Amino acid sequence: MTVGWANAQVQGTVKTSEGEQVVGASVFWENTMQGTTTDENGFFSLAKPSGKNLLVVSYVGFRNDTIAVGGENIRLDVVLDNQEMAEVEVVARKMGTMKMRSSVINRDLISSTELVRAACCNLGESFTTNPSVDVNYADAATGAKQIKLLGLSGSYVQMLTENIPNYRGAAAPFALGYVPGPWMQSIQVSKGTASVKNGYEAITGQINIEFKKPQAPQSLHANLYGDSNYKAEANFDGNVALGKRLSTALLAHYENSSASHDSNGDGFMDLPKVKQYNFQNRWAWMGDRYIFQASVKAMKEDRNSGQTSHSHGSSRQTEPNAGERYQIGIQTERYEAFMKNAYIFNPEKNMNLALILSGSSHKQDASYGHKIYNVDQKNGYASLMFETEFNRRHSLSAGVSLNHDYYGQDYRLENINDGTMREKMEKETVPGAYAQYTYNWNDKLVLMGGLRADHSSVYGTFVTPRAHIHYAPSDAVSLRASAGKGYRAPHVLAEYNYLLASSREIRIDAGLKQEEAWNYGVSSSFYIPLFSKTLNLNAEYYHTHFRNQLVVDMDSSPHAAHFSNLHGKSYSHAFQVEASYPFFTGFTMTSACRRTEAKTTYGGVLRERPLTSKYKGLLTASYQTPLGIWQFDVTLQLNGGGRLPEPYALADGSLSWESRYGAYEQLSAQVTRWFRHWSVYVGGENLTNFRQKNPIVGASEPWSGNFDSTLVWGPVHGAMFYLGVRYNWEKL
């Protein structure tokens, strides 16, 4: 049966009685399959079918709200009432990963429901079930990990916390371990060029982390975790209302990995020993017109790795430091604070003025054998933003920002115990301004164009244009296109200090330029009714083209890492298709396939980027029993092969390592038993037990010129099993 569509459009927001925006609420027309879900701001928009007047809004834990809708172009503010919970209740299953259908930017929301489908001890382990984001080891000796998006390294992804730029510079190599998984309310992943509001740095996309909010309903959560690698974790978070408008929250995290693992017997730890303390205190004042939020965060981490106690050191007694164990020690103290102030002048037109202030201090003392790198990085950020809607079709956002970075560094790049220490200071101050205009034609066609201009104290003035188009001819089809520019200031030693764990000589050219790239993308989403359910299909293509880039050349010399400006071409192509379908009540499967082509000019030769898999396949299955008591999750990944940096010939004529690596599979699974206020989960990762045989080259000779721990393309440890307990209490 076909349904006729009128021109009427219904949009609005869904909130709790406490005023908190509801993300992922179902909004649909009664007795139809036409509907949508609310986005990260609790907003929804959908067309009104002819002859239908009853709109149903539902969300787990709240009473359904049925609203009679008449007329055209209606705007609703829906407030859901808390539902009294029985001992056992039958509920609809909340979606874990959602495509933000009303967003002009290609954006996915990873909710807390998705995060509990795996161990998710930290941000780096939150993308196990996500086909778009890869997380790989950058170095086998230190345990440094990096994100890859659209075939390029995580340095081209702008990291945000609460929409504030964060984890830049010296924090980048280990930042994925600085965000505890149980703290996160959601993760928003946008691909391609982003809005100009948050600055100029996003080249391949943005990852924004939303922490649990103090203004949410009062709650208390705890999570205890342990695994077969002798890693133990304890997490706690709770919030309390101190009045009608004032609330506060405390989040705490402790982890300890104390064992020395050497499963391949090469004399080096497979995983570093890590001890981390992490605390955050948040405050919120939710007034009728004035809104205030603030947070302070402190973290201390000790990371130790290197040769195990039973290692006999170098086999060449003529080498310097022969017989001495090669040790790595990284001590980090990080402090963060932010304050958000917003005043709403006109709620009808969403006219508001917001001031955001943030600062961080990142102090890291690191030793790699006898190499030293100590850094004291300080960052200050301020942003003043004004937004208004002239009418339903026209809106404007404008603002000014100021960012300041300071790097105080002292280091020794030679593996000599009494070598000379050098000092280096880097400073950059960047004031900027932007304007962004949005045209919205009944939520069917949305055009957003932004332009910002910034002036760097190091690189001068530069301009960042960005544009997005979203066309949704019906609720079943969503098409997007984007184009824009991005810039990034390179800080070689701060961002790549983990390379000091290897014997490669660090060569840094003078006069490194600001990185500059264009990104173009198209994407499509289809919501197809099939056997009384909805098949979600997504396809996307992105092209990134660099005008200048910090090139990390590990091909021209197998014993050096050469940092230089781009002399030639550098680009990436990324194509991905994804399908998700709920085969029956409680059971959903998602499959995805991605193809990547990324090339850069090294030493005058255009080559495939090393350590970048050409393709990836993902298949996930999730089943929750009708009463929500049991949940079963399985994820299978197929990681394609790729190129390794150019090897060298050994004395016997053989190569130091293979020139390419092959494809491999990884399987993970988890079973969760839910109770009223707590749950028990047990699972395993890398159940195929695949691991890279020799992730460290020359492990028996760490003081020699052949030692290299940077050639990591696969898992460095085998199958891992874990057990955890979660406690959840919420005041309803």
C-alpha positions in Angstrom: 0.0 0.0 0.0 1.4 3.4 -0.9 1.0 6.4 1.4 0.5 9.9 0.1 2.6 12.6 1.6 1.4 16.2 2.2 3.8 19.1 2.5 3.3 19.3 6.3 6.5 18.9 8.3 6.6 18.1 12.0 9.7 18.8 14.1 10.6 19.3 17.7 12.6 18.2 20.7 12.1 15.4 23.3 13.2 16.0 26.9 12.7 14.4 30.3 10.8 16.2 33.0 14.2 17.3 34.4 14.9 19.0 31.1 17.5 16.6 29.8 17.5 16.0 26.0 16.5 12.4 25.1 18.8 10.9 22.5 17.5 7.9 20.5 13.8 8.3 21.3 11.5 6.7 18.7 9.1 9.1 17.0 6.6 7.6 14.6 3.1 7.9 13.2 0.6 5.6 14.8 -0.2 2.4 12.8 2.6 3.2 10.2 6.2 2.3 9.7 7.0 6.0 9.1 9.2 7.4 11.8 12.6 8.5 13.0 14.8 8.8 16.1 15.9 11.9 18.0 19.5 13.1 17.4 22.2 14.0 19.9 20.3 17.2 20.8 17.0 15.4 21.3 15.7 16.9 18.0 13.5 15.1 15.4 12.0 16.0 12.1 9.7 14.0 9.8 7.1 14.5 7.1 3.4 14.2 8.0 1.6 11.5 5.9 -1.9 12.3 4.6 -4.7 11.2 6.9 -2.4 10.6 9.9 -2.7 12.8 12.9 -1.4 10.8 15.9 2.3 11.0 16.6 3.8 8.5 19.1 7.0 9.2 21.1 8.5 6.3 23.0 11.7 5.7 25.0 12.8 2.9 27.3 11.8 3.7 31.0 9.3 6.4 30.1 5.6 6.4 29.3 4.7 6.6 25.6 3.3 10.0 24.6 0.7 10.1 21.8 0.1 13.6 20.4 -2.6 14.8 18.1 -1.1 16.8 15.3 -3.0 19.1 13.0 -2.1 21.8 10.5 1.2 22.3 8.7 4.8 22.9 9.8 4.2 22.0 13.4 6.9 22.4 16.1 6.6 20.3 19.3 8.3 20.3 22.6 7.7 16.8 24.0 8.3 16.1 27.7 8.3 12.4 28.7 7.0 11.2 32.1 9.0 8.7 34.1 7.4 5.3 34.1 7.1 3.3 37.3 9.3 0.2 36.8 8.1 -3.3 37.8 10.5 -6.0 38.9 10.5 -7.5 35.4 9.4 -5.4 32.5 9.2 -5.9 28.7 10.8 -3.1 26.8 11.8 -2.2 23.3 15.5 -2.5 22.6 17.3 0.8 22.2 19.5 1.2 19.1 23.2 1.1 19.8 24.6 3.0 16.7 22.4 5.5 15.0 22.8 7.5 11.8 21.9 11.0 12.7 19.2 11.3 10.1 18.4 15.0 10.5 22.1 16.1 10.6 23.5 17.8 7.5 26.9 16.2 8.4 27.4 12.5 7.9 27.4 11.6 11.6 27.0 8.4 13.6 26.0 8.3 17.3 27.5 5.5 19.3 25.3 5.3 22.4 25.9 3.7 25.8 23.9 0.7 24.6 26.5 0.0 22.0 29.4 0.6 24.3 28.4 -2.2 26.6 28.4 -4.7 23.8 32.2 -5.2 24.3 34.7 -4.8 27.2 35.1 -1.1 26.3 37.7 -0.3 29.0 38.6 2.9 27.3 38.1 5.0 24.2 40.5 2.9 22.2 38.4 -0.2 22.7 35.1 1.5 21.9 35.2 1.0 18.2 35.2 -2.8 18.1 31.8 -3.0 16.5 32.3 0.1 14.3 33.2 -0.4 10.7 34.4 3.2 10.1 37.1 3.6 12.7 40.2 1.5 13.0 42.3 1.4 16.1 45.8 -0.1 15.7 49.0 -0.3 17.6 51.5 2.4 16.5 54.4 0.8 18.4 54.8 -2.7 19.8 57.1 -1.6 22.7 55.1 1.2 24.3 51.5 0.1 23.5 50.8 3.4 21.8 47.6 3.2 19.7 46.2 5.4 17.0 42.9 5.8 15.2 42.6 5.6 11.5 39.7 7.1 9.6 39.3 7.3 5.8 42.6 5.5 5.4 44.6 8.2 7.2 46.1 8.4 10.7 44.3 9.8 13.7 46.3 13.0 13.6 43.9 14.2 10.9 40.8 13.4 13.1 39.9 16.3 15.4 39.3 14.9 18.9 36.7 16.7 20.9 35.3 16.3 24.5 31.9 18.0 25.0 32.6 19.7 21.6 35.8 21.3 22.9 39.1 20.5 21.0 41.2 18.2 23.2 44.0 15.5 23.3 46.3 17.3 20.9 50.1 17.2 20.6 51.9 15.3 23.3 48.6 13.7 24.5 47.9 12.1 21.1 50.0 8.9 21.2 48.3 7.6 24.3 45.1 9.6 24.4 42.9 6.6 23.6 43.7 5.2 27.0 42.9 8.5 28.8 39.1 8.2 28.4 37.5 5.4 30.6 34.8 3.6 28.7 32.2 3.6 31.6 32.5 7.4 31.8 31.1 7.9 28.3 27.5 8.7 27.6 28.0 8.6 23.8 30.5 9.1 21.0 29.7 11.1 17.9 31.7 10.1 14.8 31.5 12.5 11.8 33.3 11.7 8.6 34.7 14.2 6.1 35.0 17.9 6.6 33.3 19.2 9.7 31.6 22.4 10.8 33.8 25.5 11.2 32.5 26.1 14.7 35.2 23.9 16.4 38.1 25.2 14.4 40.2 24.4 11.4 41.8 21.1 12.3 39.3 18.4 11.2 40.6 17.0 7.9 39.1 13.5 7.8 36.5 13.9 10.5 35.7 14.5 14.1 35.2 12.3 17.2 33.3 13.9 20.0 33.0 12.3 23.4 30.1 13.2 25.6 30.6 12.3 29.3 27.8 11.4 31.7 26.1 14.6 32.8 25.5 15.9 36.3 22.0 17.2 35.4 20.8 13.7 34.4 18.4 11.8 36.8 20.3 11.0 40.0 22.3 7.7 39.5 25.1 5.6 40.8 27.1 3.3 38.6 30.1 1.0 39.2 32.1 -1.3 37.0 34.7 -3.9 38.0 36.7 -5.7 35.3 39.5 -8.3 35.1 41.0 -10.2 32.2 43.4 -13.1 31.4 46.2 -10.6 30.8 46.1 -9.7 34.5 44.5 -6.3 33.9 42.1 -5.1 36.6 39.9 -2.0 36.5 37.5 -0.3 38.9 35.2 2.5 37.7 32.7 4.6 39.6 30.4 7.5 38.7 27.5 9.1 40.4 25.6 12.4 40.4 23.3 14.2 42.8 21.0 17.2 42.6 21.8 19.9 45.1 18.7 21.8 44.3 16.2 22.4 41.5 18.9 23.8 39.2 22.3 22.9 40.6 23.8 19.4 40.3 27.2 17.8 40.5 28.8 14.5 39.4 32.0 12.6 40.4 33.7 10.1 38.1 36.6 7.9 39.2 38.8 5.3 37.4 41.6 3.0 38.4 43.4 0.4 36.3 46.4 -1.8 36.9 48.2 -4.1 34.4 50.9 -5.6 36.5 52.1 -8.7 34.6 55.1 -9.1 32.3 53.7 -10.9 29.2 56.1 -12.4 26.6 54.0 -15.0 24.8 56.3 -15.1 21.7 59.5 -15.5 23.7 61.3 -12.6 22.1 62.4 -11.2 25.4 60.1 -8.1 25.2 56.8 -7.5 26.9 53.9 -8.0 24.6 51.9 -5.4 26.6 53.2 -2.6 28.8 52.6 -2.5 32.5 50.1 0.4 33.1 48.9 1.9 36.3 46.4 4.8 36.0 44.4 7.0 38.3 41.7 9.2 36.7 39.2 11.5 38.4 36.7 14.1 37.1 34.3 16.4 38.9 31.5 18.1 37.0 29.0 20.8 37.9 25.9 22.1 36.1 23.4 25.0 36.7 20.3 24.6 34.5 18.4 27.9 34.5 15.5 29.0 32.4 17.7 31.4 30.4 21.2 30.9 31.8 23.0 27.5 31.6 26.4 26.9 33.2 28.6 23.7 33.1 32.1 23.2 34.5 34.5 20.3 34.9 37.9 19.6 36.4 39.8 16.4 35.6 43.1 14.9 36.8 45.0 11.9 35.6 48.2 10.2 36.6 49.6 7.2 34.6 52.8 5.1 34.8 53.6 3.1 31.7 56.5 0.6 31.8 57.7 -1.8 29.1 60.9 -3.2 27.6 62.8 -6.4 28.0 61.5 -8.9 30.6 63.4 -9.9 33.7 64.3 -13.2 32.2 65.9 -11.7 29.1 69.7 -12.0 28.8 70.1 -8.6 27.0 72.0 -8.2 23.8 73.7 -11.2 22.2 76.5 -9.0 20.9 78.8 -8.3 23.8 80.8 -5.7 21.7 77.8 -3.4 21.6 77.5 -0.4 24.0 75.3 -1.2 27.0 75.7 -5.0 26.3 74.1 -7.1 29.0 71.9 -4.1 30.2 68.2 -4.6 29.9 66.4 -2.3 27.5 63.7 -0.5 29.6 61.0 2.0 28.7 59.3 4.2 31.2 56.7 6.9 30.6 55.2 8.9 33.5 52.3 11.2 32.7 50.4 13.8 34.7 47.5 15.5 32.9 45.0 18.1 34.2 42.0 19.6 32.4 39.3 22.1 33.1 36.5 23.7 31.2 33.7 26.1 31.7 30.6 26.7 29.5 28.3 29.6 29.8 25.2 30.0 27.7 22.5 32.7 27.8 19.3 32.1 25.8 17.8 35.5 24.6 14.9 34.1 22.6 13.9 30.4 22.9 11.5 30.8 20.0 14.3 31.6 17.6 17.0 29.7 19.4 18.9 32.9 19.9 21.8 32.4 22.3 25.2 33.5 23.2 27.8 31.0 24.6 31.3 31.4 26.1 33.5 28.4 26.3 36.8 28.4 28.3 39.1 25.4 28.6 42.7 24.7 29.6 45.0 21.7 30.0 48.4 20.8 31.3 50.2 17.7 30.1 53.5 16.7 31.6 55.2 13.6 30.4 58.7 12.3 31.3 59.7 9.4 29.0 62.9 7.2 28.7 63.5 4.8 25.9 66.6 2.9 26.8 68.9 5.9 27.2 66.9 8.2 24.9 65.0 10.8 26.8 62.0 12.9 25.9 60.4 15.2 28.5 57.6 17.6 27.6 55.4 20.1 29.4 52.5 21.1 27.1 50.0 23.7 28.1 46.9 24.7 26.1 44.4 27.4 26.5 41.2 27.7 24.5 38.4 30.3 24.3 35.4 30.5 22.1 32.5 33.0 22.0 29.6 31.9 19.8 26.3 33.5 18.8 23.5 31.6 17.1 20.0 32.6 15.9 17.2 31.4 13.6 15.8 34.2 11.5 12.9 31.9 10.6 12.4 28.2 9.9 14.5 28.4 6.8 17.4 30.7 7.7 19.8 30.4 10.6 23.2 31.9 11.4 26.1 30.9 13.7 29.1 33.3 14.2 31.9 33.5 16.7 35.5 34.2 17.6 38.0 31.9 19.1 41.5 31.9 20.6 43.9 28.9 20.9 47.3 28.9 22.5 49.8 26.0 22.6 53.1 25.9 24.5 55.5 23.0 24.4 58.5 23.0 26.7 60.8 20.1 25.7 64.1 18.6 26.7 65.4 15.5 25.0 68.2 13.2 24.0 67.8 11.3 20.7 70.9 9.2 21.0 71.0 6.0 23.0 74.0 7.2 25.0 73.8 7.2 28.8 75.8 10.4 29.2 74.8 12.1 25.9 74.0 15.8 25.8 70.4 16.9 26.5 68.8 19.5 24.2 66.0 21.9 24.8 63.3 23.1 22.5 60.4 25.4 23.0 57.4 25.7 20.6 54.6 28.3 20.9 51.7 29.1 18.8 48.8 31.5 19.3 45.9 31.4 16.9 43.0 33.9 17.1 40.2 33.3 14.6 36.6 34.2 13.6 33.9 32.3 11.7 30.4 32.6 10.2 28.2 29.8 9.2 24.8 30.0 7.4 22.2 27.3 7.2 19.2 27.2 4.8 16.6 24.6 5.6 13.7 23.9 3.2 11.2 21.8 5.2 14.0 19.5 6.3 14.1 18.1 2.8 17.0 20.2 1.6 19.5 21.6 4.0 22.5 23.8 2.8 25.2 24.8 5.3 28.2 26.9 4.3 30.9 28.1 6.7 34.0 30.3 6.4 36.6 31.0 9.0 39.8 33.0 9.1 42.6 32.4 11.5 46.0 34.0 12.1 48.8 31.8 13.4 51.8 33.4 15.1 53.9 30.8 13.3 52.2 30.2 9.9 50.4 33.5 9.3 46.8 34.0 8.1 44.8 31.2 6.5 41.2 30.7 5.5 39.0 27.6 5.9 35.9 27.2 3.7 33.5 24.3 4.3 30.1 23.4 2.7 27.5 20.6 3.3 24.3 19.6 1.5 21.7 17.2 2.9 18.8 16.2 0.6 16.0 13.9 2.0 13.2 13.6 -0.5 11.4 11.3 1.9 12.0 9.6 5.2 13.3 6.6 3.3 16.2 8.4 1.5 18.9 10.6 2.8 21.7 12.0 0.6 24.7 14.1 1.6 27.7 15.8 0.1 30.5 17.8 1.6 33.6 19.7 0.6 36.1 21.6 2.7 39.6 22.4 3.8 41.5 21.6 6.9 44.8 22.6 8.5 47.1 21.2 11.1 50.3 22.4 12.9 52.9 19.6 13.1 54.7 18.9 16.4 57.1 16.1 15.5 58.6 15.0 18.8 55.5 15.5 20.8 53.3 13.5 18.5 55.7 10.9 17.5 57.9 10.4 20.6 57.0 6.7 20.7 59.3 6.2 17.7 62.2 6.8 20.1 61.6 3.2 21.3 63.3 2.0 18.1 66.8 2.5 16.9 65.7 4.5 13.9 67.5 7.8 13.7 65.0 10.8 13.9 65.6 13.2 11.1 63.6 16.4 11.1 63.9 18.9 8.2 64.0 22.6 9.0 61.1 24.8 7.9 58.2 22.3 8.3 55.0 23.9 7.0 51.5 23.8 8.2 49.6 20.7 6.9 46.8 21.6 4.5 44.3 19.3 2.8 40.9 19.3 0.9 38.3 16.7 1.7 35.4 15.8 -0.5 32.6 13.3 0.3 29.3 11.9 -0.7 27.1 9.5 1.3 23.6 8.0 1.1 21.3 6.3 3.5 18.2 4.2 2.7 15.6 3.0 5.1 13.7 0.2 3.2 10.6 -1.5 4.6 11.1 -5.2 4.3 9.0 -7.9 5.9 7.5 -5.5 8.4 10.9 -4.3 9.5 13.4 -1.7 8.2 16.6 -2.5 6.3 19.2 0.3 6.8 21.6 0.7 3.9 24.5 3.2 3.9 27.1 3.9 1.2 29.8 6.6 1.2 32.9 7.8 -0.6 35.5 10.2 0.6 38.6 11.7 -1.1 41.3 13.5 0.8 43.9 15.5 -1.2 46.9 17.1 0.5 48.4 20.4 -0.6 51.0 20.0 2.1 51.7 17.3 4.6 54.1 16.2 7.3 55.6 13.1 5.5 57.0 10.4 7.8 59.4 8.6 5.5 60.5 5.2 6.8 61.2 3.9 3.3 64.2 5.9 2.1 66.3 4.5 4.9 65.4 1.4 7.0 67.4 2.8 9.9 65.7 6.3 10.0 62.4 8.1 10.3 62.6 11.2 8.2 60.1 14.0 8.7 59.7 16.4 5.9 57.3 18.6 3.9 55.4 16.9 1.0 57.3 16.9 -2.3 54.8 15.4 -4.7 51.3 13.9 -4.3 49.5 12.5 -1.3 45.9 11.4 -1.2 43.4 8.8 -0.1 40.2 7.3 -1.4 37.8 5.5 1.0 34.6 3.7 -0.1 32.3 1.9 2.4 29.0 0.2 2.3 27.0 -0.9 5.3 23.7 -2.8 6.0 21.8 -3.4 9.2 18.6 -5.5 9.6 16.6 -6.7 12.6 15.8 -10.2 11.5 13.4 -10.9 14.4 12.6 -9.3 17.8 15.8 -8.7 19.7 18.2 -9.9 17.0 20.0 -7.5 14.7 22.9 -8.1 12.2 25.2 -5.5 10.7 27.6 -6.1 7.8 30.0 -3.6 6.3 32.9 -3.5 3.8 35.4 -0.8 3.2 38.0 -0.3 0.5 40.9 2.1 0.9 43.5 3.5 -1.4 46.0 5.8 0.3 49.3 6.9 -1.4 52.0 9.4 -0.5 55.3 10.5 -2.2 58.3 9.1 -0.3 61.8 10.0 -1.6 60.3 11.1 -4.9 58.3 7.9 -5.5 54.5 7.8 -5.1 53.9 4.7 -2.9 51.1 3.1 -1.1 51.0 4.3 2.5 52.7 1.7 4.8 50.8 -0.1 7.5 47.4 0.8 6.0 45.1 -2.1 5.2 43.5 -1.9 1.8 40.1 -3.3 2.9 38.1 -4.2 5.9 35.1 -6.4 6.4 32.9 -6.4 9.5 30.0 -8.6 10.6 28.2 -8.1 14.0 25.3 -10.0 15.5 23.5 -9.0 18.6 20.6 -10.8 20.3 18.7 -9.9 23.5 16.1 -12.2 24.9 12.4 -11.0 25.1 12.6 -10.0 28.8 16.0 -8.4 28.4 17.6 -10.8 30.8 20.3 -12.2 28.5 22.3 -10.5 25.7 24.7 -12.1 23.2 27.1 -10.2 21.0 29.5 -11.5 18.4 31.8 -9.5 16.1 33.9 -10.8 13.2 36.5 -8.6 11.5 38.4 -9.3 8.3 41.4 -7.0 8.1 43.0 -6.7 4.6 46.7 -6.8 3.9 49.0 -3.9 3.1 52.5 -2.7 2.6 55.4 -2.5 5.1 58.2 0.0 4.9 61.0 -0.9 2.6 63.1 -3.8 4.1 66.9 -4.2 3.9 69.0 -7.2 3.0 70.7 -9.2 5.8 74.2 -10.8 5.6 72.8 -14.1 4.2 70.8 -12.3 1.5 67.4 -12.6 3.1 65.2 -9.6 3.8 65.0 -8.1 7.3 61.2 -8.3 7.1 58.5 -9.1 4.4 57.6 -6.2 2.1 53.9 -6.9 2.6 51.6 -8.4 5.2 48.5 -10.5 4.6 44.9 -10.5 5.7 43.8 -11.8 9.0 40.5 -12.4 11.0 39.6 -11.4 14.5 36.6 -12.7 16.4 35.2 -11.3 19.7 32.1 -12.3 21.7 30.4 -11.3 24.9 27.5 -12.7 27.0 25.7 -10.4 29.5 23.2 -11.4 32.2 21.1 -8.5 33.3 19.5 -8.1 36.7 17.4 -5.3 38.1 20.3 -3.1 39.2 23.3 -4.9 38.1 24.7 -7.1 35.3 27.5 -9.7 34.8 29.4 -9.9 31.5 31.9 -12.4 30.2 33.7 -12.3 26.9 36.7 -12.8 24.8 38.7 -10.9 22.2 40.8 -12.1 19.3 39.3 -15.6 19.8 40.9 -16.6 16.5 44.2 -16.3 18.5 45.9 -14.6 15.6 48.9 -12.5 16.4 51.8 -11.0 14.5 54.7 -13.4 15.0 57.6 -10.9 15.2 56.2 -7.4 15.9 59.6 -6.3 17.1 62.5 -6.6 14.7 65.9 -7.3 16.3 64.3 -7.9 19.7 67.4 -9.8 20.9 69.7 -6.8 20.0 67.8 -3.7 21.3 70.9 -1.6 21.6 71.9 -2.3 18.0 70.9 -0.3 14.9 68.6 -3.0 13.7 66.0 -2.7 16.6 62.6 -1.6 15.3 59.3 -1.9 17.1 57.2 0.3 14.7 56.3 -2.3 12.1 53.0 -3.3 13.8 50.1 -4.3 11.5 48.3 -7.0 13.6 47.5 -8.0 17.2 50.6 -8.4 19.4 48.9 -10.8 21.8 46.7 -13.8 21.4 43.2 -14.6 22.7 42.1 -12.7 25.8 39.2 -13.5 28.1 37.5 -11.1 30.6 34.9 -11.0 33.3 33.1 -7.9 34.7 30.3 -6.8 36.9 28.3 -3.6 36.5 26.1 -2.0 39.1 23.4 0.5 37.9 21.0 2.5 40.1 18.9 5.4 38.9 16.4 7.4 40.8 13.3 7.5 38.6 
